[in-house]
Every structure is written in structure tokens, then in C-alpha cells.
Amino acid sequence: MRTPAFLVHVFTACGAALALLALLAAVRGDWAQMFLWLGAALIVDAVDGPLARRYRVAEVLPRWSGETLDLVVDFTTYVFLPAYAVTASGLMPDWLAVPAGAAIAVTGALYFADRNMKTADNYFLGFPAVWNVIAFYLLLLKPQPFAAFSAVALFAVLTFVPVKFVHPFRVRRLRVLTAALLGAWGVLAVAAVAFGLAPPFWIVAGLCAIALYFLVIGLLPAERCG
């Protein structure tokens, strides 16, 4: 069992290689391709946990911390690459873009170090540092510079506010609906990337509607979510 367990760690670490490919695309200004590689990293992140439990990685290979490995890769793909994209994409002038990128990097690092990032019912407590999603919407919608900066500032502040954000698989309430909408979001996001982040209106509208659901669902009282 040691070889399959170690291969799970290798699989997780491949997320770092995908981050490198995303960075190379970002340096070229190919934001659509950057999100393609970050999407592949999301798939790795979604699959490696079940694999780790299947092969009892923590028990078989205690020398390597899968949790630490996952956090290292996730910080790169969820925080650092998006921070670079927001800073270098031209969404804002440098005097706004650099502070925005720095805010993403700093608040994202602090969130990943938070031992209480999840509630007892598996919600994220505070904005869960999914800056790759925020960067995706900013580059998709291309808002005015101050609006883009304000969005970054808002989510940076929400990192430290005890507001619930739904985990699409671990939160039991409305899990089927949430997972279905996440699947629909994935299809629409791939379509948006295929259109070079300039898709038809109906794709943009669908992505925004699903985003609104994920923003609101954690705010609903328990009795309305059953």
C-alpha cells in the first residue's frame, strides 16, 4: 500500500506543476489558458482527498503530511496565481493593482493558516480564499478599475468576518442542488474560457446567477435551507 499512497502525494504535488503552467500562461497575458490550467488544478484538488482516504495515506505514510502538501499547492493556485493575474492583467492602474494583489496574497496566506476556517456544520467561516474564482469573474466582467478594486477589498475584508460560505460537497443542506449548480458552473466556465473570456451574454448571465446563489446560500437561516 505504500506505493499507491505515495503516488497520491505525487498526484497532489502535480497541482504545483499545473500552477507553473498557469504562471507561464499568465506571464504571456493568456488569461484564458491560465484559467484552463487552474481548472485542471481544481480537478486534482477535488480528486486527491478521496484518493488519500481510499489508500489511507496519512496512516501508511506518516512521514509526508498530505495536509501541508495540499495547503502549499492550494495557496499557489487559489491565491498567488490569482494575485498575479489581478495585478498584471491591466484591470486597474498600478497604484490600485499592486495593493489589490498584495491584499489577496496577505489575506489568503492568513486564511490558510486559520485553524478555525470551517464551522461544525462544514461551512467555511469567512471568505475561503478562492481568489481564483474572484480573478475569473473580474477578467470575465472587466469592471471599471475602482469597482474591481472595491470587489477585491470587499472579499479581503470578508476573510475575517464570521460569515458562512457553503462548501459544495460537505454541507448537507441543499447539497444536491449545490452540487448540480457547481457542475453547471463548471460547464459554463469552460465555455467562457473556450471563448477567450469573451463569451455570449447567456453564459455570463448564467455564471453570475450561480455566483449569486453561492454568495447567498450561506446567509440563509437554517430553517429556510432544509
C-alpha positions as CSV (number, residue, x, y, z in Angstrom):
1,M,0.0,0.0,0.0
2,R,3.0,2.3,0.3
3,T,3.4,2.8,-3.4
4,P,-0.2,3.8,-4.1
5,A,-0.2,6.0,-1.1
6,F,2.9,7.8,-2.3
7,L,1.5,8.2,-5.8
8,V,-1.4,10.0,-4.2
9,H,1.1,12.5,-2.8
10,V,2.7,12.8,-6.2
11,F,-0.7,13.4,-7.8
12,T,-1.4,16.2,-5.3
13,A,2.0,17.7,-6.0
14,C,1.2,17.8,-9.7
15,G,-1.0,20.7,-8.8
16,A,2.2,22.7,-8.3
17,A,3.3,21.8,-11.9
18,L,-0.1,22.9,-13.2
19,A,0.4,26.2,-11.3
20,L,3.7,26.6,-13.1
21,L,2.0,26.2,-16.4
22,A,-0.7,28.6,-15.4
23,L,2.0,31.1,-14.4
24,L,3.7,30.8,-17.8
25,A,0.4,31.5,-19.5
26,A,-0.2,34.5,-17.2
27,V,3.2,36.0,-18.0
28,R,2.2,35.8,-21.7
29,G,-1.0,37.5,-20.9
30,D,-3.0,34.5,-22.0
31,W,-5.6,34.6,-19.2
32,A,-7.9,32.0,-20.8
33,Q,-5.1,29.5,-20.8
34,M,-4.1,30.4,-17.3
35,F,-7.6,29.5,-16.1
36,L,-7.5,26.3,-18.1
37,W,-4.5,25.2,-16.1
38,L,-6.0,26.4,-12.9
39,G,-9.2,24.5,-13.7
40,A,-7.1,21.3,-14.1
41,A,-5.5,22.1,-10.7
42,L,-9.1,22.3,-9.3
43,I,-9.8,18.8,-10.6
44,V,-6.7,17.5,-8.9
45,D,-7.7,19.2,-5.7
46,A,-11.2,17.7,-5.8
47,V,-9.9,14.1,-6.5
48,D,-6.8,13.8,-4.3
49,G,-8.8,13.9,-1.0
50,P,-11.0,10.8,-1.7
51,L,-7.9,9.0,-3.1
52,A,-6.0,9.8,0.1
53,R,-8.8,8.4,2.2
54,R,-9.1,5.4,-0.1
55,Y,-5.4,4.4,0.3
56,R,-5.1,5.6,4.0
57,V,-2.2,7.9,3.0
58,A,-1.9,9.5,6.5
59,E,-1.7,6.1,8.1
60,V,0.6,4.4,5.6
61,L,3.0,7.3,5.0
62,P,3.1,9.4,8.2
63,R,6.4,11.0,7.1
64,W,4.7,13.2,4.5
65,S,1.9,15.5,5.5
66,G,-0.8,15.4,2.9
67,E,-2.5,18.3,4.7
68,T,0.6,20.5,4.4
69,L,1.2,19.5,0.8
70,D,-2.4,20.3,-0.1
71,L,-2.1,23.7,1.6
72,V,1.1,24.6,-0.3
73,V,-0.4,23.7,-3.6
74,D,-3.7,25.4,-2.8
75,F,-2.1,28.6,-1.8
76,T,-0.3,28.7,-5.1
77,T,-3.3,28.0,-7.2
78,Y,-6.1,29.7,-5.2
79,V,-4.1,32.7,-4.0
80,F,-0.7,33.5,-5.5
81,L,-1.6,33.0,-9.2
82,P,-4.8,35.0,-8.9
83,A,-2.9,37.7,-7.1
84,Y,-0.5,37.9,-10.0
85,A,-3.4,37.9,-12.5
86,V,-5.2,40.8,-10.8
87,T,-2.0,42.8,-10.5
88,A,-0.7,42.2,-14.1
89,S,-3.9,42.0,-16.2
90,G,-4.5,45.7,-16.6
91,L,-7.8,45.7,-14.8
92,M,-6.6,48.5,-12.7
93,P,-3.8,51.1,-12.8
94,D,-0.7,50.0,-10.9
95,W,-1.4,52.2,-8.0
96,L,-4.6,50.2,-7.4
97,A,-3.5,46.9,-8.8
98,V,-0.4,46.4,-6.6
99,P,-2.2,47.0,-3.3
100,A,-5.1,44.7,-4.6
101,G,-2.6,41.9,-5.4
102,A,-0.8,42.4,-2.1
103,A,-4.2,42.2,-0.2
104,I,-5.0,39.0,-1.9
105,A,-1.6,37.4,-1.1
106,V,-1.7,38.6,2.6
107,T,-5.3,37.7,3.4
108,G,-5.1,34.5,1.5
109,A,-2.0,33.4,3.5
110,L,-3.7,34.3,6.8
111,Y,-6.8,32.4,5.9
112,F,-4.8,29.2,5.0
113,A,-3.3,29.5,8.5
114,D,-6.6,29.8,10.2
115,R,-7.3,26.7,12.3
116,N,-11.0,27.7,12.6
117,M,-11.7,28.2,8.9
118,K,-14.6,25.7,9.0
119,T,-17.7,25.5,11.2
120,A,-19.0,22.4,12.9
121,D,-21.5,22.0,10.0
122,N,-18.8,22.2,7.4
123,Y,-19.3,25.8,6.2
124,F,-16.3,28.0,5.6
125,L,-16.2,30.8,8.1
126,G,-15.2,33.9,6.3
127,F,-14.4,34.2,2.6
128,P,-12.5,30.9,1.9
129,A,-9.7,32.5,-0.2
130,V,-11.0,31.2,-3.5
131,W,-9.3,34.1,-5.3
132,N,-9.0,32.1,-8.5
133,V,-12.8,32.5,-8.7
134,I,-12.7,36.2,-8.0
135,A,-10.0,36.7,-10.6
136,F,-12.0,34.7,-13.1
137,Y,-15.1,36.9,-12.6
138,L,-13.0,40.1,-12.7
139,L,-11.4,39.1,-16.0
140,L,-14.7,37.9,-17.4
141,L,-16.7,41.0,-16.5
142,K,-13.9,43.6,-16.7
143,P,-15.4,46.1,-14.4
144,Q,-14.2,49.7,-14.0
145,P,-10.9,50.0,-12.1
146,F,-12.5,51.3,-8.8
147,A,-15.2,48.6,-9.0
148,A,-12.6,45.9,-9.4
149,F,-10.5,47.3,-6.5
150,S,-13.6,47.5,-4.4
151,A,-14.5,43.9,-5.1
152,V,-11.0,42.8,-4.0
153,A,-11.2,45.0,-0.9
154,L,-14.7,43.6,0.0
155,F,-13.6,39.9,-0.2
156,A,-10.3,40.7,1.6
157,V,-12.4,42.1,4.5
158,L,-14.8,39.2,4.4
159,T,-11.9,36.9,5.0
160,F,-12.0,38.0,8.7
161,V,-15.8,38.4,9.0
162,P,-17.7,35.4,10.5
163,V,-19.9,35.0,7.5
164,K,-20.7,31.5,6.3
165,F,-19.7,30.3,2.8
166,V,-21.0,27.0,1.6
167,H,-18.8,24.0,0.9
168,P,-20.4,22.5,-2.2
169,F,-19.9,18.8,-1.1
170,R,-19.6,18.8,2.7
171,V,-22.5,20.9,3.7
172,R,-25.6,18.7,3.9
173,R,-28.3,21.3,3.4
174,L,-29.3,21.6,-0.3
175,R,-26.3,19.5,-1.2
176,V,-27.8,18.0,-4.3
177,L,-28.8,21.5,-5.7
178,T,-25.5,23.0,-4.7
179,A,-23.5,20.2,-6.4
180,A,-25.7,20.4,-9.5
181,L,-25.2,24.2,-9.8
182,L,-21.4,23.7,-9.3
183,G,-21.4,21.2,-12.2
184,A,-23.4,23.7,-14.3
185,W,-20.9,26.4,-13.3
186,G,-18.0,24.2,-14.4
187,V,-19.6,23.7,-17.8
188,L,-20.2,27.4,-18.2
189,A,-16.8,28.4,-17.0
190,V,-15.1,26.0,-19.5
191,A,-17.3,27.6,-22.2
192,A,-16.2,31.1,-21.1
193,V,-12.6,30.0,-21.3
194,A,-13.1,28.5,-24.7
195,F,-14.5,31.9,-25.9
196,G,-11.3,33.5,-24.6
197,L,-13.2,35.1,-21.6
198,A,-15.5,36.9,-24.1
199,P,-18.5,34.5,-24.2
200,P,-22.1,35.2,-25.2
201,F,-24.3,37.1,-22.8
202,W,-26.2,34.0,-21.7
203,I,-23.0,32.3,-20.4
204,V,-22.1,35.4,-18.4
205,A,-25.6,35.7,-17.1
206,G,-25.6,32.0,-16.0
207,L,-22.2,32.3,-14.3
208,C,-23.4,35.4,-12.4
209,A,-26.6,33.8,-11.3
210,I,-24.8,30.8,-9.9
211,A,-22.3,33.0,-8.2
212,L,-25.2,34.9,-6.5
213,Y,-26.5,31.5,-5.3
214,F,-23.2,30.6,-3.7
215,L,-22.9,34.0,-2.1
216,V,-26.4,34.0,-0.6
217,I,-26.9,30.3,0.4
218,G,-24.6,30.6,3.5
219,L,-26.5,33.6,4.7
220,L,-29.9,31.9,4.8
221,P,-31.2,30.8,8.2
222,A,-31.1,27.1,8.9
223,E,-34.9,26.6,8.8
224,R,-35.0,28.0,5.3
225,C,-32.3,25.7,3.9
226,G,-33.9,22.4,5.0
